[in-house]
Every structure is written in structure tokens, then in C-alpha cells.
Amino acid sequence: MRRIGLMAASVMGAVPLALSPTGSAVAAEGTLTVGLATHTNPSGCYTTNVWPMFVANNTNQVATVFDLPNCQGHPISQVRPNESSVFEFGTSVSIS
């Protein structure tokens, strides 16, 4: 009987975890152009070797521009939804 009580408590404790929403695994909706590459429903980090770096953010999320590859270093600017910009020192862009 005791074993059943512990099992029921374990299952009940796991229910809220199973029903909780996931983190930032959902991609932005739209397109993000970084350098010469366009990404549909982007999520994560995009690095380019094109200089100066061009970013066109046609998504529903804010894109953050970094000064080093792989979204490392310092964030130097942001590109709001439906805006574009050119960055002399930008190397990568993060969007969720």
C-alpha cells in the first residue's frame, strides 16, 4: 500500500512539469535576412562574413546584433520587426 501512495505522489508531481510551456523553442514568424542569406521562421543565431552586415528583420520578433561570430561578444544594436539596417561592426544576429 505504501508503494502505491509514493507512486501516485510521484505521478501527481510530474503533471505540472508536463503541462508547463516550453521556453524559447518557438521560432519567429517571417523572414530574417543576414548578409546575403534569408532565413524563414528563424530561431537562434546567424553569422555572416559579409561586410558591412545587412540585416532585414521581417519577423514578429526583435533581432539582436553582436560584434563577434556565433552571437558572442557584445550586443551592439537591435533591429525591430519590419525594419532593416546596416552594421559596420556587426558579425552575427540572434532571434528567438
KADAPE-V567641 format. One record per backbone hydrogen bond with DSSP energy under -1.0 kcal/mol. NH is the residue of the N-H (numbers start at 1). CO is the residue of the C=O. E is the energy in kcal/mol with one decimal. If there is no record, write none. Layout:
nh = (NH,NH)
co = (CO,CO)
e = (E,E)
This chain:
nh = (5,6,7,8,9,10,11,12,13,14,15,18,19,28,31,32,33,34,35,37,39,41,44,46,48,53,55,56,57,58,63,64,65,66,67,68,72,76,77,79,82,83,83,85,87,91,92,93,94,95)
co = (1,2,3,4,5,6,7,8,9,10,11,14,15,42,58,39,56,37,54,34,32,30,95,93,91,87,85,33,83,31,79,94,77,92,74,72,69,65,65,63,57,57,80,55,53,66,66,46,64,44)
e = (-1.7,-2.0,-2.1,-2.5,-1.9,-2.1,-2.3,-2.4,-2.0,-1.3,-1.1,-2.1,-1.7,-2.5,-1.5,-2.3,-2.6,-2.6,-3.0,-1.8,-2.7,-3.9,-3.4,-2.7,-2.3,-2.3,-2.7,-2.1,-2.9,-2.4,-2.5,-2.7,-2.8,-3.0,-1.7,-1.2,-1.2,-2.8,-1.2,-2.9,-2.2,-1.0,-1.3,-2.4,-3.1,-2.6,-1.4,-2.6,-2.7,-2.6)
